[in-house]
Each structure stands twice: as C-alpha cells, then as structure tokens.
Amino acid sequence: MKRPFLLAAALMALLAGARLSGQSYRSFREEFDAIRQTKLRIGPLRLVPVIRITDVGYDSNVYFADEGSPAVADATATLSPELRGTWLVGRSIILSATENPEFLAHARETALRSFSNSFSASLRGLALRRFSLSAEYHDLSHVRRSLSELGRRIRDTVSGATGSLFFETPRGTAIGVRGGVDDFRYLDVASGDPDDIYGRSLDRRETTAGLEVYYRIFSQSHFFSTVTWRSYDFRYPESAWRDASSIEASGGVRFPLAGSARGTVRLGWKSFRPDSPDEKPFAGLVAGTDVSLRLGRVALSLGLARDNAFSYIESAYYYVDTAVRAGLSLYLFRSFRLDAGVVYETMAYPEPQEIWVDGVPVIVERREDAQRTWSVGPVVRISGTVGLGLTYNVYRRTSNAPGFNIRRNFVGAFITYSF
C-alpha cells in the first residue's frame, strides 16, 4: 500500500540508508545471490531500473497554511527514476552505484518546482569466507517534508560515508561493527532567503558507531540486536547550544522480503543527552516497526514509529515524534484492489517555547500537535506486482499552540511496485 501523502516516510528516520539501520543488514552471500538473478545486463554490469511516479494530482494546500489563512491549491507531480548498477568481481567483491534524479512539478506555483539528485556508490568484499567488509559514499538530496513538523517541502541533503566489518556464519548469523559520518543540510527552495531558518537551525554533522548482531530464527527471518552511539555537532555557532550525543539499544525481528508476512518489528531504548546543562535530556522508548500480512484476499499492515527529532523552531530544541499507522487492502479481483489507511501522529515538545502571534510573543508551556491522515482509493494491476492507483487523502493537524492548525486534501495517482 502506498504511504499516504508521503507522511509515513517522514515518520521514519531521515533518508534510510544514510544512517545506521540495524534491521537492514543482509549477508554477503544473500546479496550476492540476489544480484546474480538480475536479468538486465550490459557486459559485466547488472542493471535494475525503477520509475517512481507519485502525487500526480490536486493539492488543496501546498504551503500548509493555517486554517485562518488563505490556502493555495495547485496541481502537482513527482517523477523519480532510479538506476542501480552492480558488478560482481569474482565471487568475493560487489561493486555498486545508484543514481536517482527527482523532479517535483507544480502547475502554477513555480517557486516550488525543483530538481534534486541522489547518488551513492559502494564496495563490498568477502575475506576468508567469513569476514564481510563494506564501504559506501552517498550524496542524497530530496525536496519533501523530511520532518513531521515542517509546514512545507524543503530540500534536505545528506552527504557522507559509512563503513562496516562483519563476521558471518554459513547459517546466516552475523556480528559486526558499523560507523559513519553524515553532513545534514536544509534549504527552503521556495523562499529564496539567504538567511534560511531551516539551515541555520538544523544543519549539522552526525557521527555514528554501532555494534550489530543478527541471528537467523527461520529460513529467511532474523532476530537482530543493535547498540548505536551518535554525536550531533551543529554547523552554525548560534546553534551550537543544540550539540548533543545519544546512545540507543534496540532489538527485534526482520521477516522475509517475500511471503505472506513481511516487514520489521523493532523496539528499543534511547538516551539523548544535550551538551548544554540548560537543555532537557530525553530517555525513553523508540520504535521503527512496519509489518504487513496477506491472508487470501485481505492484506493488513501496521506501523509504529517513535523517536526524538530536532526542531527547526529557534525557541524549541527537540520534540518526541510518535506515529501509529494501519492499512487495509481488499483484493476484490486478481487485478483490482481497494486500499484504505490511517496515520495518527503526535509531536510533544518537552520544553516551553515562544510563539509569535500577530507580532506578540506567546509562551506555550507544553506544546503538543496531533496529525491525522486518512486515505482511500483503488489500485489496478498493470503487470506482475506493478499497479496504478488512485488515492484521496485527508490531512488534519491540530495544536495547542496558535497558528498550527492545518487542513489539507489531496486527490491523485501513483505507481506502486507491491501489488
């Protein structure tokens, strides 16, 4: 089922793959065998092209204007082709690269039109039949609502590198270490303001190191456990008070990539400690769960995401983002289904913050926002697992802080690869 209104993507960690992701590890042999099945080849290169077309339709509130302000409507579309190429060198080296340009189109709001491009390259090798070493460079850029509290799409860029070393057994058990450095950059593409509030508040470098363990419990399912340390160093001196570090321990089960049950269940505990003694730390449950189950003509999906995220608001520090998602698909015919879904999300700010209303500052002691998204629509199979869908989404946001109540509707089309 397509994530409604790109909201579900914003619920998870920013740009999966650019940060340590405990549940995403695949053994060298598993990846090697999957690449060998690639059908499209040019010489030694094995190519996997993907065309993503989303949000082709009508948006009633492209700037996320508050209910008391005039809303601007527009027709939109997002085109995102991707090409991944791999080269198997012998039986112990995997070279890969991915190119993903993306174009966001608007019919009338030309300031929101944008082009971005993401690129990554990696090298993975197997030594002594047991040790898997990998290194990756990435420069990933998107124009979207990358954070739940954002009131518009902005450009977020993540540039950096990761490396890992794992010991793998023939049974599929793996234990290893992973580390990386990422630079996060944010820019409001529509404003043209050189003193960008998003970049000034959020630009930072994150350094990560982690220990990960995977244990196969069924033929294609794994139990995993991770411990990750991360430091946050902000780019601008006026935001240095945001510097912090965190440590997170989590575990869960990763289901197979194919079959009636798919997805990942992850729960953990995170301790986030600001460098400044004046800021409030965070300690609590974190989660990244997304599972689906197919039973005959009925498919169910559930998701839970919880973590703390930095706020772009200068008088705020961070908020605790908790989201629950549920989806239902009814396969009425072999090539036709109906999708319905709901996402309920809360953003809780632990510290008082200053909100300006009509030029007057207002102190909100315990701000909490609630976001709700409902979606419904049909999907028609085009070929194999590829389908063409129509969706109608209703988005509502309410807050105890003035100026953050938002209503937004969207109707449009998309292409899915999971019919």
HUPE-V388387 format. One line per field, one symbol per residue. ss: DSSP state (H for helix, E for strand, L for the rest). burial: 1 if it has 9 or more other ideal C-beta (glycine too) atoms within 8 Angstrom, else 0. Layout:
# HUPE-V388387
ss = ???
burial = ???
This chain:
# HUPE-V388387
ss = LLLHHHHHHHHLLLLLLLLLLHHHLLLHHHHHHHHHLLLEEELLEEEEEEEEEEEEEEELLLLLLELLLLLLLEEEEEEEEEEEEEEEELLLEEEEEEEEEEEEEELLLHHHLEEEEEEEEEEEEEELLLEEEEEEEEEEEEEELLLLLLLLLEEEEEEEEEEEEEEELLLLLEEEEEEEEEEEEEELLLLLLLLLHHHHHHLEEEEEEEEEEEEELLLLLEEEEEEEEEEEEELLHHHHHHLEEEEEEEEEEELLLLLLEEEEEEEEEEEEEELLLLLLLEEEEEEEEEEEEEELLEEEEEEEEEEEEELLLLLLLEEEEEEEEEEEEEEEELLEEEEEEEEEEEEELLLLEEEEELLEEEEELLLEEEEEEEEEEEEEEEELLEEEEEEEEEEEEEELLLLLLEEEEEEEEEEELLL
burial = 11011111011101101111111010110111001001001000111111111111111111011000001101111111111111110000111111111111110010010101111111111110001111111111111111111101111111111111111100011111111111111111100000011111111111110101110100001111111111011101001001111111111111110000111101111111010000100100011111111000011111111111111100011111111111111010000111111111111111001110100001010111111111111111100001111111111110101011111111111111001
